[in-house]
Each structure stands twice: as structure tokens, then as C-alpha cells.
Amino acid sequence: MIAAVDTEGDVYVSLTQVNTDTPIMKMYLTRLSMELDADRPDWRMNTVVLMDGALYHVNDEVVSHLSQLKMPVIITGPRSYDASPCELLFAHLKAVDLNPQGLSTGKK
């Protein structure tokens, strides 16, 4: 799962059946940008995207893509869970039973 949470509490989620990598991250960022453009055309004036510095967040290809999207970004330190609002969302999802039958998610 890839998620973004804004300061209004809106959540932008993509459920995936594969591990996140550079192409998946670029696809998510493109779609996120399109959704934000549709919802709030001026979002770049008052929004900053926080990312935790995973390799697929900071490699040259993604950094270039972020620049093309004109997406304001702050990269937090590795494993800076307290600095990432999305971690609160992930913690909640892990705390509740979303898959009571234990069905395969497609991940290895």
C-alpha cells in the first residue's frame, strides 16, 4: 500500500499487489498529482509531500519525476516514523483485522 494523508485528513491510497519500486512510485506520484490538481488546483502553494528517504523515494529517476510534477517534497530521515503522518495510518491498519480469512495478498 502507498498512502498520502493531507492536513485536512483526506487520504489518498493505492493498494498494490507488488512491492513498491521506482515505476510504482512514479505512477502513484503522477496519479496523486492529478487527484490533487482536480481537488485543489492551487495545492502546490500550501502542500509539502513528506517521504521517508526509501531508495525508491530518493533515486535520480524519482527526484526528476517529482521536479517534473512540480511537487514540493521534504525527505525525512530513514525510519523517522514519528515525523510521518502516514505511519499513523499504517499503524491503524495493522492494528485492525482487514483480512479475517487470511487471503493471499499477492506479496511474497
N, C-alpha and C positions, 0 to 999 in steps of 0.2 A: 504494500500500500504506500502511496505517496500522498501527502496531505499538506495543505496550507490553511492556516487559520488567520482571519483578519481581526482587527481590533474591535469590530462590531460583533464578533462571534460567528461570522459566516465561515463555513468550512468548505474547502474545495478539495475533493478526494478523487483519487484514481485507484481503483483496485486492479492489481496486476497478478498474473499467474507466473511471472518470471521475476528474477532478482533485478533490482534497478541497476542499470548501467547507463553509459553516456547516451545512446539513442533513446532509451526510455525516458531519461531525464529531460532531454531536449524536447521530446514530444509533449511531456507533461508541461514544461515551461511555456511552450507555444500555446497549448490549449488554455493554460491558466491566464496567459496574457490576453487571449481572445475573450475569455469569460469576463475578465476584469474590464477590458475595453467596452464590452457590451453593457455591463452593470454600471460602471462608473468611468466614463471616458477620461476623467482627469486623475485617475488613481495614481499615476506616477508622481503627482505633486505631493501626495501625503502618505505614500506607502513605501515600505522597505521590506524586501524579502530576506528573511534570516535563513541561512543554510549552515549546516554544521561542519563543513570542510571535508566531507567524504570525497574520495577521489573523483567520483562522477559529478561532484559539485564544482570542483576547482581545476579540472583539467582545461587545457587551452581551448578545446572544442566547445565546451560548455560556457566558458568565460566569453568567448567570441559570440556565442549564441545569445547570451544574456545582454551583451552590448548591442547586438542587432535588434533585440526586443526592447531596448532602452529600459531594461528592468533594473531598478535600484536594488542593490544587494549588499548585505553585510554577512561576512563569513565569520561564524563564531569558532571558538577553539574546538578541537576534537573532544568528543564526549562531554560537551558543555550542556548537559541535559537541563540544568536549572535555567539556562539562558534561552531555551527553545520552547515556545508555547505549544508547538506541535507535540512535544513529548508528553504534555498533559493529556492530549487527545489519545495518543498511543497507549499511555498508562491506563486510561479508562477502558479502551477497547480490550486490553489484555486482562483487565480485572473482571470483565463480564463474559458470560459464555455465549459467544456468537456462532458457535459451531457445535451444538449439542450432540449431533450424530458423529462427529469426528471425521467428516468427509474430507477427502484429499483436496488440498488447495492447489495442487499442481506444482508446488515448490518441492525441491529435493531436501 
